[in-house]
Amino acid sequence: MKRARDFFSGTGNMTKKLVEECEELVIVNDGTADLTFTAGYTTWTLKPGEVFDERITGFESITITAAGAYRGYVRNDA
């Protein structure tokens, strides 16, 4: 069973290194501007109010570029 862990939030740019490789990521763009993030080798853009909740290729860090508020977490095996 997957469990939420490594919670994060912020209002600006951030790079978060994870304790272990993960494959599930949740990010909520609470700001009023686009948010761009990279996990592994892929980059996505979230519009204001959008939620990214996906299983993706394994990643060990997340890089976020944002001008507004966001929050998120990863899921991994318990």
MMTF fields as JSON, N, C-alpha, C and O atoms, coordinates in Angstrom:
{
  "mmtfVersion": "1.0.0",
  "mmtfProducer": "UNKNOWN",
  "numBonds": 311,
  "numAtoms": 312,
  "numGroups": 78,
  "numChains": 1,
  "numModels": 1,
  "chainsPerModel": [1],
  "groupsPerChain": [78],
  "chainIdList": ["A"],
  "bondAtomList": [4, 2, 8, 6, 12, 10, 16, 14, 20, 18, 24, 22, 28, 26, 32, 30, 36, 34, 40, 38, 44, 42, 48, 46, 52, 50, 56, 54, 60, 58, 64, 62, 68, 66, 72, 70, 76, 74, 80, 78, 84, 82, 88, 86, 92, 90, 96, 94, 100, 98, 104, 102, 108, 106, 112, 110, 116, 114, 120, 118, 124, 122, 128, 126, 132, 130, 136, 134, 140, 138, 144, 142, 148, 146, 152, 150, 156, 154, 160, 158, 164, 162, 168, 166, 172, 170, 176, 174, 180, 178, 184, 182, 188, 186, 192, 190, 196, 194, 200, 198, 204, 202, 208, 206, 212, 210, 216, 214, 220, 218, 224, 222, 228, 226, 232, 230, 236, 234, 240, 238, 244, 242, 248, 246, 252, 250, 256, 254, 260, 258, 264, 262, 268, 266, 272, 270, 276, 274, 280, 278, 284, 282, 288, 286, 292, 290, 296, 294, 300, 298, 304, 302, 308, 306],
  "bondOrderList": [1, 1, 1, 1, 1, 1, 1, 1, 1, 1, 1, 1, 1, 1, 1, 1, 1, 1, 1, 1, 1, 1, 1, 1, 1, 1, 1, 1, 1, 1, 1, 1, 1, 1, 1, 1, 1, 1, 1, 1, 1, 1, 1, 1, 1, 1, 1, 1, 1, 1, 1, 1, 1, 1, 1, 1, 1, 1, 1, 1, 1, 1, 1, 1, 1, 1, 1, 1, 1, 1, 1, 1, 1, 1, 1, 1, 1],
  "groupList": [{"groupName": "MET", "atomNameList": ["N", "CA", "C", "O"], "elementList": ["N", "C", "C", "O"], "formalChargeList": [0, 0, 0, 0], "bondAtomList": [1, 0, 2, 1, 3, 2], "bondOrderList": [1, 1, 2], "singleLetterCode": "M", "chemCompType": "L-PEPTIDE LINKING"}, {"groupName": "LYS", "atomNameList": ["N", "CA", "C", "O"], "elementList": ["N", "C", "C", "O"], "formalChargeList": [0, 0, 0, 0], "bondAtomList": [1, 0, 2, 1, 3, 2], "bondOrderList": [1, 1, 2], "singleLetterCode": "K", "chemCompType": "L-PEPTIDE LINKING"}, {"groupName": "ARG", "atomNameList": ["N", "CA", "C", "O"], "elementList": ["N", "C", "C", "O"], "formalChargeList": [0, 0, 0, 0], "bondAtomList": [1, 0, 2, 1, 3, 2], "bondOrderList": [1, 1, 2], "singleLetterCode": "R", "chemCompType": "L-PEPTIDE LINKING"}, {"groupName": "ALA", "atomNameList": ["N", "CA", "C", "O"], "elementList": ["N", "C", "C", "O"], "formalChargeList": [0, 0, 0, 0], "bondAtomList": [1, 0, 2, 1, 3, 2], "bondOrderList": [1, 1, 2], "singleLetterCode": "A", "chemCompType": "L-PEPTIDE LINKING"}, {"groupName": "ASP", "atomNameList": ["N", "CA", "C", "O"], "elementList": ["N", "C", "C", "O"], "formalChargeList": [0, 0, 0, 0], "bondAtomList": [1, 0, 2, 1, 3, 2], "bondOrderList": [1, 1, 2], "singleLetterCode": "D", "chemCompType": "L-PEPTIDE LINKING"}, {"groupName": "PHE", "atomNameList": ["N", "CA", "C", "O"], "elementList": ["N", "C", "C", "O"], "formalChargeList": [0, 0, 0, 0], "bondAtomList": [1, 0, 2, 1, 3, 2], "bondOrderList": [1, 1, 2], "singleLetterCode": "F", "chemCompType": "L-PEPTIDE LINKING"}, {"groupName": "SER", "atomNameList": ["N", "CA", "C", "O"], "elementList": ["N", "C", "C", "O"], "formalChargeList": [0, 0, 0, 0], "bondAtomList": [1, 0, 2, 1, 3, 2], "bondOrderList": [1, 1, 2], "singleLetterCode": "S", "chemCompType": "L-PEPTIDE LINKING"}, {"groupName": "GLY", "atomNameList": ["N", "CA", "C", "O"], "elementList": ["N", "C", "C", "O"], "formalChargeList": [0, 0, 0, 0], "bondAtomList": [1, 0, 2, 1, 3, 2], "bondOrderList": [1, 1, 2], "singleLetterCode": "G", "chemCompType": "PEPTIDE LINKING"}, {"groupName": "THR", "atomNameList": ["N", "CA", "C", "O"], "elementList": ["N", "C", "C", "O"], "formalChargeList": [0, 0, 0, 0], "bondAtomList": [1, 0, 2, 1, 3, 2], "bondOrderList": [1, 1, 2], "singleLetterCode": "T", "chemCompType": "L-PEPTIDE LINKING"}, {"groupName": "ASN", "atomNameList": ["N", "CA", "C", "O"], "elementList": ["N", "C", "C", "O"], "formalChargeList": [0, 0, 0, 0], "bondAtomList": [1, 0, 2, 1, 3, 2], "bondOrderList": [1, 1, 2], "singleLetterCode": "N", "chemCompType": "L-PEPTIDE LINKING"}, {"groupName": "LEU", "atomNameList": ["N", "CA", "C", "O"], "elementList": ["N", "C", "C", "O"], "formalChargeList": [0, 0, 0, 0], "bondAtomList": [1, 0, 2, 1, 3, 2], "bondOrderList": [1, 1, 2], "singleLetterCode": "L", "chemCompType": "L-PEPTIDE LINKING"}, {"groupName": "VAL", "atomNameList": ["N", "CA", "C", "O"], "elementList": ["N", "C", "C", "O"], "formalChargeList": [0, 0, 0, 0], "bondAtomList": [1, 0, 2, 1, 3, 2], "bondOrderList": [1, 1, 2], "singleLetterCode": "V", "chemCompType": "L-PEPTIDE LINKING"}, {"groupName": "GLU", "atomNameList": ["N", "CA", "C", "O"], "elementList": ["N", "C", "C", "O"], "formalChargeList": [0, 0, 0, 0], "bondAtomList": [1, 0, 2, 1, 3, 2], "bondOrderList": [1, 1, 2], "singleLetterCode": "E", "chemCompType": "L-PEPTIDE LINKING"}, {"groupName": "CYS", "atomNameList": ["N", "CA", "C", "O"], "elementList": ["N", "C", "C", "O"], "formalChargeList": [0, 0, 0, 0], "bondAtomList": [1, 0, 2, 1, 3, 2], "bondOrderList": [1, 1, 2], "singleLetterCode": "C", "chemCompType": "L-PEPTIDE LINKING"}, {"groupName": "ILE", "atomNameList": ["N", "CA", "C", "O"], "elementList": ["N", "C", "C", "O"], "formalChargeList": [0, 0, 0, 0], "bondAtomList": [1, 0, 2, 1, 3, 2], "bondOrderList": [1, 1, 2], "singleLetterCode": "I", "chemCompType": "L-PEPTIDE LINKING"}, {"groupName": "TYR", "atomNameList": ["N", "CA", "C", "O"], "elementList": ["N", "C", "C", "O"], "formalChargeList": [0, 0, 0, 0], "bondAtomList": [1, 0, 2, 1, 3, 2], "bondOrderList": [1, 1, 2], "singleLetterCode": "Y", "chemCompType": "L-PEPTIDE LINKING"}, {"groupName": "TRP", "atomNameList": ["N", "CA", "C", "O"], "elementList": ["N", "C", "C", "O"], "formalChargeList": [0, 0, 0, 0], "bondAtomList": [1, 0, 2, 1, 3, 2], "bondOrderList": [1, 1, 2], "singleLetterCode": "W", "chemCompType": "L-PEPTIDE LINKING"}, {"groupName": "PRO", "atomNameList": ["N", "CA", "C", "O"], "elementList": ["N", "C", "C", "O"], "formalChargeList": [0, 0, 0, 0], "bondAtomList": [1, 0, 2, 1, 3, 2], "bondOrderList": [1, 1, 2], "singleLetterCode": "P", "chemCompType": "L-PEPTIDE LINKING"}],
  "groupTypeList": [0, 1, 2, 3, 2, 4, 5, 5, 6, 7, 8, 7, 9, 0, 8, 1, 1, 10, 11, 12, 12, 13, 12, 12, 10, 11, 14, 11, 9, 4, 7, 8, 3, 4, 10, 8, 5, 8, 3, 7, 15, 8, 8, 16, 8, 10, 1, 17, 7, 12, 11, 5, 4, 12, 2, 14, 8, 7, 5, 12, 6, 14, 8, 14, 8, 3, 3, 7, 3, 15, 2, 7, 15, 11, 2, 9, 4, 3],
  "groupIdList": [1, 2, 3, 4, 5, 6, 7, 8, 9, 10, 11, 12, 13, 14, 15, 16, 17, 18, 19, 20, 21, 22, 23, 24, 25, 26, 27, 28, 29, 30, 31, 32, 33, 34, 35, 36, 37, 38, 39, 40, 41, 42, 43, 44, 45, 46, 47, 48, 49, 50, 51, 52, 53, 54, 55, 56, 57, 58, 59, 60, 61, 62, 63, 64, 65, 66, 67, 68, 69, 70, 71, 72, 73, 74, 75, 76, 77, 78],
  "secStructList": [7, 3, 3, 3, 3, 3, 3, 3, 3, 3, 1, 1, 7, 3, 3, 3, 3, 3, 3, 3, 3, 3, 3, 3, 3, 3, 3, 3, 3, 7, 1, 1, 1, 7, 3, 3, 3, 3, 3, 6, 6, 3, 3, 3, 3, 3, 7, 6, 6, 7, 3, 3, 3, 3, 3, 3, 3, 3, 3, 3, 3, 3, 3, 3, 3, 7, 1, 1, 7, 3, 3, 3, 3, 3, 3, 3, 3, 7],
  "xCoordList": [0.842, 0.0, 0.891, 1.869, 0.558, 1.296, 0.822, -0.363, 1.779, 1.458, 2.092, 3.167, 1.403, 1.917, 3.117, 3.129, 4.126, 5.314, 6.046, 5.699, 7.042, 7.848, 6.983, 7.066, 6.158, 5.299, 6.156, 7.231, 5.684, 6.389, 5.381, 4.268, 5.791, 4.98, 5.915, 7.036, 5.444, 6.275, 5.568, 4.397, 6.291, 5.753, 6.755, 6.567, 7.79, 8.809, 9.549, 9.093, 10.677, 11.454, 11.96, 12.262, 12.048, 12.491, 13.024, 12.507, 14.048, 14.482, 14.415, 14.998, 13.694, 13.531, 14.15, 13.755, 15.121, 15.713, 14.925, 14.618, 14.604, 13.815, 14.722, 15.87, 14.212, 14.972, 15.21, 16.233, 14.262, 14.364, 13.672, 12.922, 13.917, 13.265, 11.762, 11.32, 10.987, 9.524, 8.978, 9.68, 7.728, 7.073, 5.716, 5.081, 5.252, 3.953, 4.126, 4.772, 3.528, 3.713, 2.385, 1.598, 2.145, 0.973, 1.463, 2.196, 1.06, 1.352, 0.081, -0.61, -0.231, -1.386, -0.86, -0.099, -1.258, -0.868, -1.923, -3.004, -1.609, -2.518, -2.319, -3.032, -1.359, -1.042, -1.918, -2.873, -1.568, -2.317, -1.52, -1.949, -0.362, 0.479, 0.84, 0.712, 1.289, 1.726, 2.847, 3.638, 2.905, 3.948, 4.588, 3.879, 5.902, 6.617, 7.413, 8.055, 7.372, 8.159, 8.775, 8.243, 9.911, 10.625, 10.803, 11.253, 10.443, 10.653, 11.272, 10.68, 12.452, 13.17, 13.645, 14.313, 13.302, 13.756, 12.649, 12.837, 11.498, 10.35, 9.908, 9.951, 9.479, 9.009, 7.545, 7.138, 6.754, 5.339, 5.029, 5.78, 3.916, 3.426, 2.007, 1.169, 1.74, 0.393, -0.149, 0.528, -1.348, -2.049, -2.571, -2.691, -2.881, -3.429, -4.647, -5.544, -4.665, -5.781, -5.697, -6.495, -4.763, -4.658, -3.954, -3.174, -4.26, -3.652, -2.991, -3.608, -1.756, -1.047, -1.015, -0.48, -1.575, -1.625, -1.421, -2.379, -0.153, 0.179, 1.272, 2.06, 1.294, 2.422, 3.312, 2.851, 4.596, 5.523, 6.808, 6.971, 7.711, 9.002, 9.714, 9.613, 10.424, 11.086, 11.918, 12.584, 11.874, 12.602, 13.094, 12.497, 14.188, 14.758, 14.765, 15.161, 14.326, 14.224, 13.157, 12.77, 12.692, 11.679, 12.206, 12.661, 12.144, 12.522, 11.289, 10.672, 10.93, 9.733, 10.135, 10.964, 9.537, 9.689, 8.308, 7.409, 8.135, 6.812, 6.92, 7.902, 5.89, 5.801, 4.697, 4.451, 4.029, 2.93, 2.984, 3.967, 1.932, 1.869, 1.595, 0.907, 2.147, 1.912, 2.122, 2.666, 1.683, 1.885, 1.867, 1.336, 2.44, 2.453, 3.1, 3.498, 3.193, 3.81, 4.069, 3.593, 4.834, 5.026, 4.361, 4.091, 4.102, 3.59, 4.626, 5.249, 4.791, 5.705, 5.215, 4.313, 5.812, 5.394, 5.561, 6.514, 4.626, 4.651, 5.807, 5.988],
  "yCoordList": [-1.176, 0.0, 1.244, 1.31, 2.212, 3.473, 4.41, 4.464, 5.151, 6.116, 7.46, 7.532, 8.525, 9.878, 10.107, 9.693, 10.778, 11.134, 12.276, 12.67, 12.805, 13.912, 15.081, 15.511, 15.585, 16.734, 17.978, 18.112, 18.877, 20.138, 21.219, 20.93, 22.466, 23.61, 24.796, 24.785, 25.82, 26.994, 28.078, 27.944, 29.156, 30.279, 30.767, 31.827, 30.02, 30.409, 29.18, 28.054, 29.387, 28.282, 27.366, 27.816, 26.066, 25.09, 23.85, 23.448, 23.25, 21.914, 21.047, 21.375, 19.927, 19.015, 17.676, 17.029, 17.266, 15.94, 14.976, 15.279, 13.821, 12.83, 11.807, 11.625, 11.149, 10.148, 8.912, 8.242, 8.609, 7.442, 7.729, 8.699, 6.898, 7.072, 6.85, 5.916, 7.713, 7.619, 7.58, 7.915, 7.171, 7.114, 7.795, 7.867, 8.295, 8.97, 10.355, 10.519, 11.359, 12.746, 13.487, 13.319, 14.309, 15.175, 16.6, 16.859, 17.531, 18.951, 19.742, 19.484, 20.7, 21.585, 23.0, 23.496, 23.654, 25.043, 25.941, 26.13, 26.493, 27.387, 28.847, 29.725, 29.107, 30.479, 30.994, 30.342, 32.185, 32.823, 32.862, 33.479, 32.208, 32.141, 30.685, 29.827, 30.413, 29.058, 28.608, 29.422, 27.314, 26.676, 25.627, 24.855, 25.582, 24.583, 23.704, 24.199, 22.384, 21.49, 20.385, 19.977, 19.915, 18.818, 17.714, 17.952, 16.499, 15.309, 14.268, 13.904, 13.797, 12.912, 13.71, 14.733, 13.242, 13.898, 14.642, 15.065, 14.812, 15.412, 16.67, 16.737, 17.673, 18.937, 19.137, 18.88, 19.594, 19.862, 21.288, 21.892, 21.82, 23.133, 22.975, 22.342, 23.559, 23.572, 24.988, 25.93, 25.138, 26.414, 26.659, 25.712, 27.895, 28.19, 27.311, 27.166, 26.735, 25.897, 24.445, 23.626, 24.099, 22.723, 21.835, 22.298, 20.523, 19.508, 18.463, 17.97, 18.128, 17.031, 15.878, 16.024, 14.733, 13.551, 12.343, 11.78, 11.948, 10.93, 9.993, 10.318, 8.827, 7.899, 8.187, 8.192, 8.427, 8.803, 7.976, 7.206, 8.154, 7.486, 7.855, 8.994, 6.92, 7.131, 8.401, 8.76, 9.083, 10.334, 10.411, 9.824, 11.141, 11.299, 12.743, 13.023, 13.669, 15.076, 15.761, 15.279, 16.893, 17.699, 19.125, 19.644, 19.756, 21.159, 21.937, 21.63, 22.947, 23.743, 25.184, 25.758, 25.759, 27.177, 27.795, 27.471, 28.686, 29.238, 30.661, 31.032, 31.449, 32.811, 32.912, 33.988, 31.796, 31.788, 30.55, 29.809, 30.336, 29.239, 27.892, 27.807, 26.853, 25.478, 24.554, 24.956, 23.311, 22.283, 20.933, 20.792, 19.949, 18.63, 17.582, 17.853, 16.368, 15.247, 14.152, 14.209, 13.149, 11.968, 10.796, 10.839, 9.747, 8.503, 7.423, 7.386, 6.541, 5.422, 4.264, 4.419, 3.099, 1.927, 2.144, 2.78, 1.609, 1.767, 1.006, 1.021],
  "zCoordList": [0.0, 0.0, 0.0, 0.745, -0.821, -0.889, 0.215, 0.542, 0.782, 1.84, 1.517, 0.921, 1.923, 1.725, 2.636, 3.796, 2.082, 2.864, 2.194, 1.08, 2.852, 2.326, 1.863, 0.713, 2.765, 2.469, 2.237, 2.821, 1.393, 1.16, 0.795, 0.354, 0.986, 0.575, 0.432, 0.942, -0.268, -0.442, -1.22, -1.575, -1.481, -2.252, -3.287, -3.884, -3.496, -4.47, -4.956, -4.754, -5.59, -6.139, -5.03, -3.925, -5.343, -4.356, -5.056, -6.098, -4.487, -4.878, -3.638, -2.604, -3.747, -2.607, -2.954, -3.923, -2.158, -2.305, -1.428, -0.275, -1.98, -1.259, -0.587, -0.993, 0.428, 1.163, 0.305, 0.446, -0.588, -1.456, -2.781, -2.895, -3.77, -5.065, -4.929, -4.259, -5.57, -5.536, -6.956, -7.91, -7.087, -8.395, -8.407, -9.459, -7.269, -7.222, -6.611, -5.576, -7.281, -6.88, -6.924, -7.855, -5.903, -5.845, -5.616, -4.661, -6.492, -6.31, -6.584, -7.569, -5.723, -5.878, -6.071, -5.24, -7.155, -7.402, -6.762, -7.32, -5.596, -4.888, -5.284, -4.799, -6.158, -6.553, -7.68, -8.102, -8.159, -9.246, -10.541, -11.516, -10.559, -11.752, -12.034, -11.16, -13.251, -13.598, -12.67, -12.192, -12.425, -11.64, -12.533, -13.179, -12.583, -13.374, -12.429, -11.503, -12.666, -11.823, -12.655, -13.687, -12.174, -12.81, -11.789, -10.668, -12.188, -11.367, -12.295, -13.311, -11.947, -12.863, -14.063, -13.915, -15.241, -16.47, -17.191, -18.331, -16.555, -17.216, -16.485, -15.256, -17.262, -16.712, -17.072, -18.205, -16.105, -16.303, -15.872, -15.105, -16.372, -15.951, -15.435, -16.077, -14.259, -13.68, -13.723, -13.311, -14.211, -14.181, -12.765, -11.988, -12.418, -11.089, -10.782, -11.613, -9.591, -9.159, -9.606, -9.151, -10.477, -10.954, -9.938, -9.106, -10.034, -9.185, -10.076, -11.02, -9.784, -10.45, -9.469, -8.37, -9.837, -8.972, -9.871, -10.399, -10.041, -11.036, -10.559, -9.672, -11.173, -11.059, -12.256, -13.397, -11.989, -13.055, -12.921, -11.975, -13.886, -13.83, -12.535, -12.079, -11.945, -10.666, -10.612, -11.583, -9.465, -9.276, -7.839, -6.936, -7.633, -6.297, -5.824, -4.693, -6.684, -6.287, -7.123, -8.188, -6.619, -7.301, -7.324, -6.305, -8.494, -8.617, -9.039, -10.059, -8.252, -8.513, -8.792, -8.087, -9.83, -10.144, -10.021, -10.797, -9.049, -8.781, -8.253, -7.609, -8.542, -8.015, -6.976, -6.431, -6.7, -5.742, -4.87, -4.88, -4.126, -3.157, -3.82, -4.838, -3.22, -3.655, -2.466, -1.438, -2.621, -1.603, -2.282, -3.384, -1.638, -2.252, -1.363, -0.23, -1.916, -1.227, -2.239, -3.373, -1.815, -2.64, -1.942, -0.742, -2.714, -2.138, -2.415, -3.476, -1.422, -1.596, -0.756, 0.066, -0.964, -0.216, 1.273, 1.725, 2.02, 3.484, 4.087, 5.305]
}
